[in-house]
Each structure stands twice: as structure tokens, then as C-alpha cells.
Amino acid sequence: MSNYSVETIPWRAYREITRVIIGNSVTTIGNYAFSSCPLTEVTSLACTPPVTGVNIFQHVDISACTLKVPGVSLEPYQAADTWEDFGTIEALAPVGNYSAVICYGSSYTDANFTEPIDAAGVYYAALANSAGCDSIVRLNLTLSPHGVTGS
């Protein structure tokens, strides 16, 4: 399927749209916005569920669709008009996934993991933006067996 911006969606494209990503600054979605689209998945990056116009999902079986939202926003979406009608509402997966290697006896810190970590393992950090929404980063930390990092 092609990628379209809001300004450039040709009418024929509506028959192709199966997945939609709603940006984090969207506060309102107009009447009939996704009417008759064969949607299977909607991702909303907005912390607060956008206010919905009349019949935005008319002729769409949203009970068979998955709605993905920021983790801290699960309950608000589950209680919001229109959004509550989705068959599955789930938290978005981690947005960052990276690995690091440290030497035995040293520790690891960065902007996401400010407390020193000195053991191999998988670590998660939840980050909050000014709106209170979260992002999750995953760190896979390993110890260098030879006391040398890098390739």
C-alpha cells in the first residue's frame, strides 16, 4: 500500500487503507474520517484520546480491529467514546531497542539508564514526555569476555 499524508489522500485510496497511525498532536478527528476503510489496525500516538466526530468508523468493524496506544493511556482509551468499541486495545511496544557491551568490573550509564548497571542482562526504562505519555526503551547489556569492547 502507498503512504499518504492527510493532504494528499486520493478518494480511491480509502479502499486500500488497512492501517492508520494517528499522530501525537491530534486532538480531534472529523466526521466520517475513516468511513468504509478496510481497517485492521489503528495506532494512536496521542496521550489523550482524540475527540471523534460523527461516524468516523462508519461501515468499519472496529470490534475486529486492534487499537495500539501509549501504555499510560490504555485506561483513558478503554473508557473513551468510540475508542472503547475496538475489539483489542493494547499498549505500544518499546520504541527503542539497543545493545551495549561493557568490560568486566565497569558499569554502564546513559541518558535513559542514569543509575550504573554492572551486570549483564536486559533492562527497560520508561520515559515520560511533558504530556505524561510514556515510551519504553530496551537495553541488552553484555559483558565482554576478553575485557575489550567493540569489534
N, C-alpha and C positions, 0 to 999 in steps of 0.2 A: 504494500500500500504506500502511497505517496504521503509525504509530510506536508501539511498545510498550516499556514498561520490563520488567525481569525480573519484577517483582512482579505485573504486570497482563496477561501474555500469555494470552489465552484459548486453549483447545486448538484451536479451529478456525483460529486464526491461523497455526499451524505450516504449514498448506498454502500460505500466502501468502509466507512468509519466503524471499526470494531473496538478500538481502544482510544481513550481520551485522557490527556493529562491536563488538569486544571492548575494553573499557576498559584503561587503562594500569595499573590496580591489581589486575587479575585475575591470580591465581596458579594457580588450579585450575578446571577445567571438569568438571562432574559427568557421570555415566553417561548415555548416550543424549540428551544435551542438544539436539542438532540432528538427531536421527534423523528421517528421512523428509522433511526440509525440502528444497524445490527450490532449493538454494543455487547461486549462480553466482559469488559474491564474498564473501570473508571478509576483514575488515580487523582486525588486532590491533595495538593501540597499546602493548601490553606489551613492555617491553625484553627480558625473558626469556620464552621460550615457555612458556605455561601448561601445567602438568601436566594430561594429559587422562584422563578416566575411560574406562570400558569403552564401546566402540562409539559415541562421541559423534557420529560422522557415518554411522551405520548407514543403509543404503539411500540414500546420497548419493554421487554420482560425483564425489569431490573431485579426481580426476585431470583433470576438465574444469573445475574451479573455479580462480579466481585468489585467491591469498593475498597481501595487502599488509601489510608490516611496516615498522617503523622501519629506516632504512638501515643502522645499525650492527648490526642484529640479523638481517640476511639469513642469514649462515652458521649461527648457532645454530638458526634455524627450519629451514633446509635439512637439518640433522643430527638434529633432534628427532623422537622417535616421534610418529606421526600427522601432524604438520605437514609432514614430509618427503614425504608422499604427495600433496600438492597438485600439480596439473599445472603451474601457474605460480606462482612466488614472486617478488614484486618489491618494491622499495623504495617507500615512500610518496612522493608528490610534495611539493614545498615547501609549508610551512604558511603562509608569509607572502609576499605579493607586493605591493610598493608602489612608488610613483614619487616622485621629488623633482626639483626644479629649483633650480639654483644660478646665480649670476651669474658671468660670465667673471672669472677672477682670484681667485675664492673657492674654498673647499673644503667638503666635506660630511662630517659625522660624526654618529653617533647611538649608541644602546646596542648595536646589532648591528654597526655598522661604526665601530670606535673609531679606526682609522687614517684620517687625512684622505684624501679622494678628490677630485681636482680635474679629472677628465676625464669626459666623457660616456661612458656605456656601461651594460652590465648586469652587476651584481655579485651574488655569492652569499656568504652567511655560514652556516656550520654551527654550530649551538648545541648544547651538551650540558647535560642536566639532572643532578641528583645521582645518578641511576641510570645515567648514561652514555649514555642514548639521545639521538639527535640530532633536531633539527628544522632545516629549511633555510628561510632567507628569501631572497627575490629582490628586488633593488633596481634599478629602471630610472632612472638618473640622466641628466638632460639639462641642457644649458647654455641659459640664457635668451638669445635672440638680441638682446634690447634692453637687457640689463643690469638687468632688473626681474623679480622673481619674483612669483608669484601670478597671479590672473586679472584 
